[in-house]
Amino acid sequence: MTERPPAPDLRVRPAGHDDVPAVVALVESAYRGEASRGGWTTEADLLDGRRTDEAAVAAVVDAPDALVLLALDPADAGDDAAPVGCCELRRAGQDAYFGMFAVDPSRQGRGTGRALLAAAEAEAVRRWGAGALEMTVIAQRTDLVAWYERLGFRATGERRPFPYGDERFGVPRRDDLEFAVLRRPVARTA
């Protein structure tokens, strides 16, 4: 078994409008195209096309009850360093929706995702008092669903349809895609 480097110390901050192009590039590199095959989160065998675009990311940045968190390597100087990870948090009633989770393929498997998830959970509790994180994952991504389950997420049994015909979400390579809804209670500290 290969020993992995320890989880990194990340700087985490909310994204602003100047960060939108870097967020789009990061998400695309983690999920679509040949660059995504450098990591294990690729959807390139399931979907062609784009995963997101600047308008969609800017809409999250502008939303009053949502934000994009950026993970920055502390070794990179300044807040303008390229992000090594990102995620979306959105208030969803008493919970928080967790999505657009991406880690640079060259940093996957080194604890960056776990560290960012922990920071996102803490931010959801701090901002909204969230009791749980909820997310959707393409159900056919059994390896990714299993990873989230190891982190405490559980399938709710709810399935949501894939938005076929809306190329903002990609161009499906198969006709059976759907989203599984996963939920994880947040860890509360006294």
N, C-alpha and C positions, 0 to 999 in steps of 0.2 A: 504494500500500500504506500502510495506517495504521500509524504508529509506536506501539508499545506502551510503556507506562511500564516502567522496569526492575523486575526481580524484587524483591519487598519483603524487608526485614529482618523476619523473624517471630520472635516468642517462641514456643517450642514447649514444652509440658509435658504430663505425663500427666493425664488427666481423673480426677476423683473423683466421688463420688455426687452432690454438689451441681451438677455439670456435666451430668448426664444429660438433663434437659429441654432444655438449650441444644443438646446434640448431636443429639437427635431433631429439633428444629426446624430445625437446619442441614441435616441429611440430607434431610428432607422438602422443604425449599425448593430444594435442588439437583436433586432427581430427580422429584418428583411434583407434580401440580397446576399451576395457572396460574403461580404464582410461579417455578416451575422453568423456564418458557419464557424467562425473562430471561437465562438462560445457555445454554450449548450442551450440557450434560450431561443434559438432561431425558430421562426415560423415559415422559413423559406420553402419548406416542403408542403405547406398547407395553403400559403397565400402568396400571391405576387402583388406588385404595386406597393403603395405607401402604407405605413402604419399610422402616421399622423402628418400634420402640416402646420405651418406657422399660424394660420388662423385659428386652428383648434387649440393649440398651446396658448396663444395669446388670450383666447376666451377664458381659459382656466385662470391665467394670471390676473385677468380683470374681474373675475367673478367674486362677489362679496363673501361668500362662504366656501371658498376653495383656494387652493394654492398649489404651486409646484415647488417641491423641495429639491435642492441641488446638493449632491455630495461632492465635496472638493477634497482633493488630496492635500493634506497640510504641507507637504513638501513643495507644492506649487505656490508661488508667490501671488498674493492678491486675489481679490474676489472675481477678477476677470479670467482666471484660469479655467481651462476646459473642464466641465463636470465629468466625474467618473461614474456618477449614478444620478438618477432622478426618480421622482414619483409624484403622483397627483394625490392630494387629499381633498375631500369634499364632504362637507357636513351633510349627513343623511339622517335626519331626525335625531334620535339619541345616539346614533352611531356615526361612523365616518366611512365613506367609500375610499378605498385605496386602489389606485390604478396607475397606468402609464409608468409602471415600475421597470426601469431599465438600468443595466450596469454595463459599462464598457466591456466588450467581449474579452479583451486582454486581462481584465481584472476579475472575471467570473471565477468562482471556486476559491476565492481568497478571503471571504468574509465581508466583502464590501456590501453585498446585498443584505446580509443579516444586520450589519451595523446601520444601514440606511433604514431598514424596516423598524428597528428599535427606535431610531430617532423620529420616524414618522408617527409611530404609535404614541410616543411621549408628546409630540406636538398636537396630535388629535385630542389627547386628554387635556393638555394645557389650554388649547383654544376653545374647545367645545364640550369638554367633559365627556367625551365619547366613551361608551361602554364596550364597544366592539369595533373591529375593522371588518368591513365586508368588501369583497372583490369578486370579479368575474374572470374566469380563465377558460380558454377554449378547451372544452371537455376532452377532445382528442389528444391534448397535450398531457398524457398520463404521467410523464416524467416530471413535468412542472407541477401538476396537481400533487403528486407525491412529495415533492420538495416543500410545498406550502403546508402539507399535512404534518411533515416533520417539524415545522415551525409552529404548530398549534392551530392552524386553520382546519376547519371541518366542513365537509360538503353539507349544504342545507337540504339537498334534494331538489332544489329549484333549478330549473333550466330556463335559459333565455335564448331566443332565436338569434342566429347570426344575421346581420343586416345585409343579406344578399341584394345585389343591385346597387348598393351605395359604395362606390369605389373609394370614398374617404376612409373606409375601413379595410381596404385591400380587395384584391381580386381572388376569390376562392379557387383553389385547384381541385376541390372536391365538393360534393353536394350535401354532405351530412354534418357540417360544422354547426356547433351550438356552444353556448356558454354555460359552464357550471358556476353556481354561486357558492362561494366559500366564505366562512365567517370565523372570526377568532375574537374571543373576549380579550380586552386589554388587561395588561398587568398594572395593577394599581399599587402605588407605594404610599406609605403613610407619611 
